[in-house]
Amino acid sequence: MAGQDSALSTSHPFYDVARHGILQVAGDDRCGRLIVTFSCCRMPPSHELNHQRLLEYLKFTLDQYVENDYSLVYFHHGLHGGNKPSLGWLQSTYKEFDRKYKKNLKAVYVVHPTSFIKVLWKLFKPLISHKFGKKVTYCSSLRELREHLQCDQLPIPQEVLRYDEKLRDLHSGLPPPATKKPPPRPPLPTQQFGVSLQYLRDKNQGALIPPVLQLTVTYLREKGEGQRPARAREQLVPAQRVRVHPEHPTGQGLEELEPSRGWPGTEGQRHRGSSPHSPVC
């Protein structure tokens, strides 16, 4: 299933976040509860995603379903240093999800957990209630997840399916399958160089012209103008200006020919080695 909903309209209030398909609602668990999935592999690099907007989008989506019981499936594979939110953001996010969101959340399934999850759990354990902790179930494979849910109804990303297959092959001794890089997501109209215009403006301290472009133009104006006339012509040496004495193939006894185009200089200046522009053959 594609990460982006084909029916998603650009007029969606959170289109800039929703278009990635990070959060999706689909299927029911064995108790008939609605399932919400969160896929880390669909999170773009941090500089392309406003994490505050992501938090607002999470609340916007869950507000439509929290009045009834629901379950959350968290696909951890794909979270890395390039797209990982800060610990401060995670802490504020947990605080934002008050009793309204936790009351009817009946189960949380963490799929393909890593040591990072275990460390994170220890850090946030003082903030997490014992009651909420009992709702969390770790699933090291999709096979274990199928013991609780009907995975055929879930929008599992292809990256997660391939990773799960790779883990199965490793346990069975088979070589891992060839991986395919997913196609890049199309940039928004408000993006340049893969990042938002607001990001560029903040990074450039409000400058409308990128500093690298401004510095390049300034350098060309200061150093480039007026360099070609006169001085550049003096450094152009005709290819036929010198000849090598046949008895000295190593270059000894070079004799300059008389300049044919009015090259300035006296007899002494034309002597080999007297000019810095004399070529060595």
Secondary structure, DSSP 8 states (H G I E B T S, - for coil): --SS-TT--TTSTTHHHHTTT-EEEEEEBTTS-EEEEEEGGG---GGGS-HHHHHHHHHHHHTTTTTS-EEEEEE-TT--TTT---HHHHHHHHHHS-HHHHSSEEEEEEES--HHHHHHHHHHTTTS-HHHHTTEEEESSHHHHHTTB-GGGS---HHHHHHHHHHHHHHHT---------------TTEETTEEHHHHHHHTTT-SS-HHHHHHHHHIIIIITT-STTHHHHT---TTSEE--TT-TTSTT-EE---SS-----TTTTSTTSSTT----
